[in-house]
Amino acid sequence: MGDPLRDDSWPVGKGVTLIVLQNPLRTRVHATGEEAFIVPPHWHAFHGEHHIVLKGRICLTQDGVSRILRPEDGVCVTPAGVVHSIETFAGEETILEETTVPSGETKVIFFRNLFYPSVTRSFLRTMQVFYYGDAYPELPLRSRWLEWLMVVVVGGWVAGLLGYQIPDKRLRLDQRRFPPSKKD
């Protein structure tokens, strides 16, 4: 358990493990409750997500509306374009699964890149992973076009011009967003 590019399970925080599951392909977050696991507000232009709590509870916020989800609540759908965030509760063990709509391995490869050592410690590297992984952080002004522009300029152009490369190049294979070129 440890290398996001090779293993199907790796730590992503204190007492938090991300696990890749198959059939169907999905990610599982297992938080022991040592501390809260927080996914900051963000949105996706090209995919939606399905979240299901298997154990414990989470606070899911969608477009500013927060609610507590438990296992008995079943699947919660977050459509493309909806700003959302997730938070577990310190002191409570939580198991949460996520699948994407449309399905595919892009989200798993996104997580493999994002949690590769040192990526989240670099703003440029994080924005580059966001660019290729269809993720846009919500900014204080809450302007979608500005959020999109920041990710495209910083992650898509500046990071590349400065020589940054994503660890797992398969993230660039989403042909809806990045048609193949002769140099790829």
Secondary structure as UniProt FT lines:
FT   TURN            4..6
FT   STRAND          9..13
FT   TURN            14..15
FT   STRAND          16..21
FT   TURN            22..25
FT   STRAND          26..31
FT   STRAND          38..43
FT   STRAND          48..55
FT   STRAND          58..62
FT   TURN            63..64
FT   STRAND          65..69
FT   HELIX           71..73
FT   STRAND          76..78
FT   TURN            80..81
FT   STRAND          84..88
FT   TURN            90..91
FT   STRAND          94..101
FT   HELIX           106..114
FT   TURN            117..118
FT   TURN            120..121
FT   HELIX           123..133
FT   STRAND          136..137
FT   TURN            140..141
FT   HELIX           144..150
FT   HELIX           151..158
FT   HELIX           159..161
FT   TURN            162..163
FT   HELIX           169..173
FT   TURN            175..177
FT   TURN            182..183
//
